[in-house]
Amino acid sequence: MKFLKLIILVLSFSLLSTSVIFAEDGKSQQQELKSKGFKEVIVNEWNEDRSKDSTFAKIKTEIINRMNISKSKVVVHNNGKPIKTDMLVEKQGNELVAISKEIKNGINYETYYFSNNDSNNINDVFKKIVSNDDVNTVSSSAVQGTGQYVRTYNWSFYRSLLFGKDLLVATMSDSIEFSRKSTTASINGTIGSIWDIKANSQVQRNTSTTDRLNEEITTLDVADTSQQLLDWGPTSTSSTKVSVGLAGIVPTVGWIFDSSGFKITDLSNKGAKYGKWKFAAPSAGATSSLTTKPGIRVTNTSGDLKLNLSHTLDFKFSDHSTGVINVLVGDR
């Protein structure tokens, strides 16, 4: 079954693209974008890992000079065609179709639009961009010393009905908190960093439908050669009040969240370097929302901190997935 799924991820990365073309006048939605202060850039590739594009500095300078981003908003797209990107480790049918960008008071605001539709009307994406005002801010630079770094992602999940209609099943947001606890820890004889990663996610079901949420699975994967998984939480529990504690090398930290009656099964694997949890709904009653706050403690001895983030959701009439999102945080 085909269903339209526009996924809105809010995060902040350095601007990177290839094959840049600057769009001129457009039709109705383009005019509306302009009236809102947006300008257009057409690209066919967008990579988070800047080392993959040796022309990064040249492209960034060209865009800033010609579009004057510091004083305007920019929409990056490929006329509805997929934009090649390294952000999606596993697509699960999703393609990057647009990015909106604004720099305000020196802070980068970026929203990424994904779709699993076979073809995309760019004007429909433009409508989303014009109406979207739920933008979060994060720093695009490496964390200095100990400190926090936050990236926020938003998804909207749809399923198809008869005659080409689409129904919003649920929305999901996930704010990932990266807290660097040390930069000088001894890790098997090598000096490295200690990070705590906390995933604050919420699934909000469309209560005007009967699409009951049956279960959600969250995965925080740090399987890189320079990284180790030290600890994770929560462990399996059926308690409403869920306790998480992260220990190892540096002082233990912990927090508590309400599982809303969902039973938690711990599927994590230390050797494989991932934290993974299944949240199963109670056997009776409708579930309108689910809030979860699992976390992991990770070591890193070289380069960026690397995280692969994914969620899968099982509803009464449809299944949805975010795919696997590649997240890089400047570290060493």
C-alpha positions in Angstrom: 0.0 0.0 0.0 1.3 3.4 -1.0 1.0 6.2 1.5 2.3 9.7 1.4 4.6 10.6 4.3 6.1 14.0 4.5 8.7 13.9 7.3 9.9 17.2 8.7 13.3 17.0 10.5 14.5 20.1 12.2 18.3 20.2 12.7 21.3 22.3 12.0 24.3 21.4 9.8 26.8 23.5 7.8 25.4 24.3 4.4 26.7 21.9 1.8 25.4 21.2 -1.8 26.6 20.5 -5.3 25.5 21.5 -8.8 24.1 24.7 -7.6 21.7 26.6 -9.8 19.9 29.8 -8.8 16.2 29.7 -9.6 14.5 32.8 -11.1 10.9 33.6 -11.2 8.3 30.9 -10.4 4.6 30.3 -10.3 2.1 30.8 -7.5 3.8 29.0 -4.7 7.2 30.3 -5.6 5.7 33.9 -5.5 4.3 33.2 -2.1 7.7 31.9 -0.9 9.2 35.2 -2.2 6.6 37.2 -0.4 7.6 35.4 2.8 11.3 36.3 2.2 12.5 33.0 0.8 14.9 32.7 -2.2 15.5 29.5 -4.1 18.6 27.3 -4.8 18.3 24.2 -6.9 20.7 21.3 -6.2 20.9 17.6 -6.9 23.1 16.7 -3.9 23.3 17.6 -0.3 25.8 16.0 2.1 26.1 16.3 5.9 29.7 15.1 5.9 31.5 18.1 4.4 34.7 16.0 3.8 32.9 14.4 0.9 32.8 17.6 -1.1 36.0 19.4 -1.8 34.2 22.4 -3.1 32.3 23.0 0.2 34.0 26.4 0.9 33.6 27.7 -2.6 29.9 26.7 -2.8 29.1 28.1 0.6 30.8 31.4 -0.3 29.0 31.6 -3.6 25.6 31.0 -2.0 26.2 33.6 0.7 27.4 36.2 -1.7 24.7 35.8 -4.4 21.7 35.0 -2.1 22.7 37.1 0.9 21.5 34.4 3.2 22.3 36.4 6.3 19.4 38.7 5.5 16.9 36.3 3.9 15.5 32.8 3.9 16.5 30.1 1.4 14.7 27.0 0.0 16.9 24.3 -1.5 15.2 21.8 -3.8 15.5 19.8 -7.0 12.1 20.6 -8.6 10.5 17.7 -6.9 13.1 15.1 -7.8 15.1 13.3 -5.0 18.2 15.1 -3.7 21.1 12.7 -3.3 22.2 12.8 0.3 24.4 10.9 2.8 21.9 11.6 5.6 19.9 8.4 5.1 21.8 5.2 5.9 18.6 3.3 5.2 15.9 5.1 3.2 12.9 2.9 4.0 11.4 4.5 0.9 12.2 8.0 1.9 13.9 10.6 -0.3 15.1 14.1 0.6 13.1 16.6 -1.5 13.7 20.0 0.0 15.5 22.0 2.7 14.6 25.4 4.1 17.3 27.5 5.7 17.4 30.8 7.6 20.3 32.4 9.6 19.0 34.6 12.4 21.2 36.2 15.0 24.1 34.0 13.9 22.1 30.8 14.4 21.3 28.3 11.6 17.7 27.2 11.2 17.2 24.3 8.9 14.2 22.1 8.1 14.6 18.9 6.0 11.6 17.5 4.1 11.4 13.8 3.2 8.8 11.9 1.3 8.2 8.3 0.3 5.9 9.2 -2.6 6.9 8.1 -6.1 6.7 11.6 -7.4 6.5 14.9 -5.5 4.7 18.1 -6.5 7.2 20.7 -5.4 4.4 23.2 -4.9 3.0 21.0 -2.2 6.4 21.1 -0.5 6.5 24.8 -0.9 3.1 25.1 0.9 4.6 23.1 3.8 7.6 25.4 3.9 5.5 28.5 3.9 3.2 27.3 6.7 6.0 25.7 8.8 7.0 27.9 11.7 8.1 25.1 14.1 11.8 25.7 13.9 14.4 24.8 16.5 17.9 26.2 16.9 21.1 24.3 17.4 24.8 25.1 16.9 26.6 23.9 13.8 30.0 23.9 15.5 31.8 21.3 17.6 31.0 21.4 21.3 33.8 23.2 23.2 34.9 21.3 26.4 32.0 19.7 28.3 28.6 20.9 27.2 25.4 20.1 25.3 24.4 19.9 21.7 20.7 19.4 20.7 19.2 18.4 17.4 15.4 18.2 16.9 13.6 16.2 14.3 9.9 16.3 13.4 7.9 13.8 11.3 4.4 13.6 10.0 3.0 10.2 9.1 0.3 9.7 6.5 -1.6 6.7 5.1 -3.5 6.6 1.8 -7.2 6.3 1.6 -9.5 5.6 -1.4 -9.4 7.9 -4.5 -5.9 9.2 -3.7 -6.8 10.9 -0.4 -4.3 10.9 2.4 -4.9 10.8 6.2 -2.6 12.1 8.9 -2.1 9.2 11.3 0.4 10.8 13.7 3.2 13.3 14.3 6.4 12.5 16.0 9.2 14.7 17.4 12.6 13.7 18.8 15.0 16.1 20.5 18.4 14.4 20.8 20.5 15.8 23.6 24.3 15.2 23.3 26.1 15.9 26.6 29.8 15.7 26.5 31.0 14.7 30.0 34.7 14.6 29.4 37.3 15.2 26.7 40.3 13.7 28.5 39.0 10.3 29.7 41.3 7.3 29.5 39.6 4.7 27.3 41.6 1.5 27.0 44.8 3.5 27.1 43.7 6.1 24.6 42.5 9.6 25.5 38.9 10.2 24.3 35.5 11.8 25.0 32.6 10.6 27.1 29.1 11.4 25.7 25.6 10.9 27.1 22.9 10.8 24.5 19.3 11.2 25.5 16.4 10.8 23.0 13.3 12.8 24.1 10.6 11.6 21.7 6.9 12.0 21.6 4.4 10.3 19.3 1.0 12.1 19.1 -1.8 10.2 17.4 -4.4 12.0 15.3 -7.3 11.4 17.7 -9.9 12.0 15.0 -8.9 8.6 13.6 -9.0 5.1 15.0 -5.4 4.4 14.2 -4.3 3.0 17.5 -0.6 3.0 18.3 0.4 -0.6 19.0 4.1 -0.3 19.5 7.2 1.8 18.8 10.8 0.7 18.5 13.6 3.2 19.0 17.3 2.5 18.1 20.4 4.6 19.0 23.2 2.9 17.1 26.9 4.0 17.7 28.6 1.2 15.9 31.8 3.0 14.7 35.4 1.8 15.2 36.3 4.8 17.3 33.3 4.4 19.6 32.2 2.1 22.4 28.8 1.7 24.1 29.3 1.9 27.9 25.8 1.9 29.3 22.2 2.4 28.4 18.7 2.6 29.9 16.0 1.9 30.6 16.1 -1.8 31.1 12.9 -3.9 30.6 10.1 -2.7 32.9 6.3 -2.7 33.0 6.3 0.1 35.6 4.6 3.4 34.8 7.5 5.4 36.2 10.7 4.5 34.3 14.1 5.1 35.7 17.2 5.6 33.5 20.8 5.6 34.8 24.0 5.9 32.8 27.2 4.9 34.5 30.9 4.3 33.6 34.2 6.3 33.7 32.5 9.5 34.8 29.8 10.1 37.4 26.4 8.4 36.9 23.5 10.5 35.7 19.9 9.6 35.7 16.3 10.7 35.0 12.7 9.4 35.2 9.9 9.5 32.7 6.3 8.3 32.5 5.7 5.4 30.1 2.0 6.0 29.8 1.3 2.4 30.6 3.5 1.1 27.7 5.5 -2.0 28.5 9.2 -1.6 27.8 11.4 -4.4 26.4 15.2 -3.7 26.4 16.7 -5.0 23.1 20.1 -3.3 23.4 23.4 -5.0 22.6 26.6 -3.7 24.0 28.9 -5.7 21.7 27.0 -4.5 18.6 27.0 -0.9 20.1 23.4 0.0 20.0 20.6 0.9 22.5 17.2 -0.4 21.3 13.9 -0.5 23.0 10.4 -1.7 22.2 7.4 0.2 23.7 4.3 -1.9 23.6 0.9 -0.4 24.2 -1.5 -1.7 26.9 -3.8 -4.5 25.6 -7.0 -2.3 26.1 -7.9 1.3 25.5 -6.9 3.9 22.9 -3.4 5.5 23.2 -3.3 9.1 22.1 0.3 9.7 22.8 3.6 8.2 23.9 6.6 10.0 25.4 9.9 8.2 25.8 13.3 9.2 27.1 15.9 6.4 26.6 19.6 7.1 26.6 23.1 5.7 26.1 26.6 6.5 27.3 29.3 6.4 24.6 33.0 6.8 24.3 34.7 8.4 21.2 38.5 8.5 20.5 38.6 10.0 17.0 36.7 12.5 14.8 33.0 13.3 14.9 30.6 11.5 17.3 28.4 9.3 15.0 24.9 8.2 15.7 22.4 6.3 13.6 18.9 7.2 14.7 15.7 5.3 13.8 12.1 4.8 14.8 9.5 2.3 13.6 5.9 2.6 14.6 3.1 0.0 14.3 -0.4 1.5 14.1 -3.7 -0.4 13.7 -4.0 0.2 10.0 -0.4 1.1 8.9 3.3 0.8 9.7 5.7 3.7 9.5 9.4 4.2 9.8 11.8 7.2 9.9 14.5 5.2 8.1 18.0 5.4 9.6 19.2 9.0 10.0 23.0 9.6 10.1 23.8 12.2 12.7 27.3 13.7 13.1 28.3 15.9 16.1 31.7 17.6 16.0 34.0 16.2 18.7 37.7 15.5 18.3 
